[in-house]
């Protein structure tokens, strides 16, 4: 159905979803306690469930993916070290420079192919232990699915190969898994298998899973204990926060089995766009729930197309004068996707 409280189809992001009735009920009825003291039973249950589901020893609930990534970067590294990261990675481009300002890290960005770094590129970027002229390598960061690359995914084998290179040099690996359940769904694998090679990860409940707020860090038990301290340092200590963890619990239970529907809807829209004049889209990147395309027309800009779609009660946002990103999610049905396709044909045909 269209976004429930507006009657519109909002394709700007999967962060635009509203809490489902089941989430609202769970939030209202949640059993709570002081999380800083480890006394919130809803959060404790969610942390244990996520750790088990992802095959890691422990978990820590945080308010956002940005906080989750930042806490892990801080706990993994020391100031002045290198962070190897793909050039278009979210934590390099859209997390307010926290890796430098707060963690004191030197970003070493790599130009990947559709967001994927190769083992050879990572090997070349690692500073040898005996090189006194360069900042030492502290961490390799991966992203799966990869937002700015169009929602592309890293396979189990690709993840393992990258981790093998890093671990051979004593470098830990952190995964920005904001949409890791989308990646696992696209690949047809268990999410625990997909993240097995990485040391730590964060996953978001407020993106593809459709909850209103929250993310989870997972990793070794001793590392998670350290991140609990770092979370407090960053002002992220929470009290009776089971009211938000309860919505994340519902999302974790209900949403993963239906993520393939979001992917199919994104693919339908992408294939429609590929057939329309003056549109450039790389269908090979449309692997999950998002698609990027460019408007290459004399008579229309990306802004103009988004404005035209408003008449169809479709909300989209340009990234610049040529590019638009569309994201499907739990509140975009098949009939909504078909309506989007009809609108695109009408405006662009």
N, C-alpha and C positions, 0 to 999 in steps of 0.2 A: 504494500500500500504506500501511497505518498507519505512523506514525513507527517506523522499523526497530527501534530498541533498546527500545521500550516497548510496542509492540503497540497503541498508542492513536492516535487522530486528534487532533492538536493544532492547534486553530484560533485560538490566542491571537495568533499573529503569523507572518509568513513569516520572521522571524528565528529561529524554533524548529527549522528544518530541521537535519539532521545531514549531514556530508560523505558524498557518494556514494562507492562503491568506486573509481570512476575518479578522484575528487578525492584520495582517500587514496593511491592509487598515484602520482599526479602529485606529491603532496607528498613522498612518500618518495624519489622519484627526481629531484627538482628539482636543476638545476644552480644553484649559488648563489655569491655573492660579497659584498663589502662595499657595500651600497647607498648609504651616506653618501658614499662615494668614487665612486659611479656604476658600480660593478663587478659588480653582480648581473645576470647575463644574463637571468634569468627576469623580473625586474622591468622591466628595460629593454625587453624584448620586449613585455610587457603594456602598458607606457606607450605605446609606439609604436603598437601595435595599436588601443588605445582612441582615441588621438588621430586616427588615420586613419579609424576607424569612425564617429566622431562629427564628423568634418570640422573638427577643430581642429588647431592647429600642434603642440601638445605636451601631455604628460600627466605627472601626479605621483601616485604610489601613496601612500596614507595608510591609517592603521589603521581609521578609522571615518568615517561620514558627518558626524557632529558635528565631528570634526577637519577634514574637508574643507571644510565650510561656514565654520568659524571661521577657518581659514587664509585662505580667499578674502576674507571680510569684512575681515580685518586688512590684507591686502595691497591691497585696493581703496580703503580709506578712511583718514581721519585722525580722531583723537579729537574728539568734539563734533559730528560730522556726523550727519545724519538717515539712518536706514535705513527706506525705505518697504517695507512688508511686509503681506501679508494677515493679518487678525486671528488666524486659526487656524493660521498657518504653524508648522511643526515647529520651525524655528530661532528662533522667537519664544517658543514655549510650552514646548519640551522639551529645550532645549540648555543648561540650567543658567545661563541669563542671561549666557552668554559674550559676546554682542554688546555688553552694557553693561560687564560686569566686566573683560573683557580688551581689547575693541576700543574701549571708551569711546563707543559709539554711542547715539544717541537713537532709540528705536524710534518710528516713526509708523505705527501699524497702521490698516489700512483694512478695513471690513466688506464683503467680497465676496459675490457671489451664488453659492452652492455652491462657495465657495473662489476664485471668479474675480473679480479686480479689473477694473474697466473703464478704458479709456484716459482717460476724463474724470475718474475718481477719482484716477488717478495724476497727471494734469496739475495738478489742484487741490492735491495734496499736495506738489508740488515747490516748494521755497523759491526765489523769484526771486533772481537773482544780486545784485541791488542792495538786497535787504532785509537791513539790519543788525540787525534786532530778533529774527531767528529763526536757529536752527541751520541751516547750509547742507545741502542734500541731497547725500549721498555715494554712495548706491547704491539701486537697486531690486532686491528679491529676489522671485523667483517660486518656485513649487513645482509640480512636475508628475511624476507624479500627486499630488493633494493629499490627504494622509492624513486629517486631521480633517474634511474635507468629504465623506468617504466614498469616497475613491479616484477622485475626478473628474479629468478631464483638460482641459488647455488645448490647443486646436488650433494648427496652424502659423500660421493667420491671426490668432488671438487673441494668440499669443506675439509675432508680428511687430508687431501694432498697439501692444502695450504697450512693446515695445522702441523703436519709432519715437518715441513720446512721450518716453521717458527720454533717448534719444540726441539728440533735438532740443535738449535742455537740457544736454547734456554729461554726463549721468548714466549710468554703466555699469550693466549688468544681470547679476546672478548667478542661476543656476538651481539650486535644490535639486532635483536629479534623482535622488533616492534610488531611485525606481521609474520612471525615465524610459523604460526598455524596456517596462514595462507600459503606459505612456501611448502610446508609439508603436504597440504592438500593438493597443490599443483603437481607435486612429485609423486603422490600416491604412496608416501612412506609414513611411518610413525614419527611423530615429532621428536621422541626420545632418540631415535636413530639419527635423525638429522643433526641434532645438537650434541651428540655424544663426543665428537672430537674436540669441541671447544672447552676451555676452562670455565668460563663464566658467560652468562647471557642475561639480557633483560627482555621481557616480553610485555607488550601493552595490552591491557584489557579495554582501553578506550578507543581502539582503532577497529580492525576487522572483527573483533569479538563483540563490539557494540555496547560495552559498559560505559557509564558516564565518566569514570575517573579511575586511575590507578594503574600501576605496573608492578612487575615482580622481577627481582634479581634471583638467579639460581646459580649455585656453584658449590665448591667444597665447604664443609661445615666451618672450618677455621677461617676461611675467607669471608663467609657470610657474617661471622661474629665481628670481624673487622669492619665490614660495611655497615653494620648496625651502629658502630661508633661514629663512622663517617657520616651516616645519615643524620645523626644527632648534631654533628658539627655543622652540617649544612642547614640546620633548622627544620629537618624533616621528621623529627620525633613526633609521633601522633598519640593521642589519648584514645577516646572511645571511637576509633575509626572503623570498627566493625560494620558501621552503617554504610560505608562505601565498599568495604571488602565483600559484603553480602551481595551487592550487585555484580561484582566481579565473579563471585562463585556461580551465580546464575549464568553469566556469559560463558564461563568455562565449560559448564555442563551442556548448554543448549546450542551454542553457535558453531563450534568446529564441524559438526556433522553436516551443516548446510552451507559451508563456505564455497563449495563447488558451484552452488547456484549463483553466487556473486561473480565467480570467475566466468561462468557461461554468459551471464548478462553483459559483462565487460567485453567479452569476445564478440557477442552479437552487435554491440554498438560499434566496436572497432571495425568489424567486417563491413558494416554499413558505411562507415566513414571512408573506408578504402575504395569504395565504389563511386564516391562522389567527386565532382570536379573541383580542382583547386585545393585538395586536401592531401597532406603528406603524413603518412603514418607507417611505422615499422611494426608490422604484425608479429614479428618474431619476439618482440618485447612484451606482448600482451599475454602474459602467462598467469596472472593472478587477477586482482580486482581493480586494477587501474590501467589507464591508457593515456598516452601523451600524443598529441597530434598538432600539426601546424596548418594554419590557414594561409595559403599562397594564392591570393586572388587580388585583382585590381579593385573589385567592388566591395570588399569586405575585409575587416580586420578581426582578430580574435575577440577584441572587445565588442565589436559590432555583432558578431555571432552570439556571444553571451547575452547581449541586450535583446536580440531577436528571440532567443529561447524563453525569455521571461513571459512572452505571450502564451506559451504552452505550459506555464507553471513549472518550468525547468530552471533550476538555479545552477549556474556554472560560473567559473571565474577564470579570466585570462591570467597567464603567468607573465606575458609580455604582449606586444602587439601582434605576435604570430602564434604563440603556443598556448594550448589549453590542456589541462589535465582533468580527466573525468574519473571518478572513483565510485564504484558500486559497493553496496553494503546491505545489511540486514533489512533496511527499510526501503530497498529498491526491489520491487518484484519483477517477474518476467513481463507482466503487462506494462509496468512502468518502463522497462527497457525497450519494449516495442513502441511505446509512445515516444520515447526519445528518438528512436530511429525514424519514426514518421515525421517528427519535427525537423530533424536534420535533413531529410529528403526534401521537405517543403522549403526550407530556407536555403539549402545549398544546391538543390537540383536544377 
